[in-house]
Amino acid sequence: MKNQWRLVSALVIALVVIIFAILNVEPVRINFGVTAVHWPLILVIVITLILGVVTAVLMATVNESKKRSAHAEELAAAQAKIEKLTAENKQLTLRLNNKGKQKRSVPEQPTTTTDK
C-alpha cells in the first residue's frame, strides 16, 4: 500500500513537471557577463534546480566529512586513553600481587615476652 502511494505521488509530481515544462517554453535571455544566450525558461529552471541540488549535496558531504573526521579523532583519543588505563591497571595489579606475596613470604618472628 505504501509503495502504491509513492507511485501515485511520483506520477502526480511528474505530471505537474510536464505541464510546467509545456507552459514555460518561451525563450528568455540569459546574460553570462561576456555573452548572452536565449534558452527556454524550463531549461533555465531545470539547470538552476540541478545546480541547487548539487550545491546542497556537496555542502552536506563536506559537513558529514568534517563530522566523521572529528569522530575519528575522538575515537582515537578514547582508544589511547583506554590503552593507558589498561597498562596502569596491569601495573597496579602486579604491585598489589607482589605486596601480597611479600607479606606471605616473610616468616613471622616469634614474639617473646620477657617478664622482669
Protein Blocks (a to p, Z undefined) as FASTA:
>chain_A
ZZmmmmmmmmmmmmmmmmmmmmmmcccdddehjaccdddfklmmmmmmmmmmmmmmmmmm
mmmmmmmmmmmmmmmmmmmmmmmmmmmmmmmmmmmmmmmmmmmmpccdddddddZZ
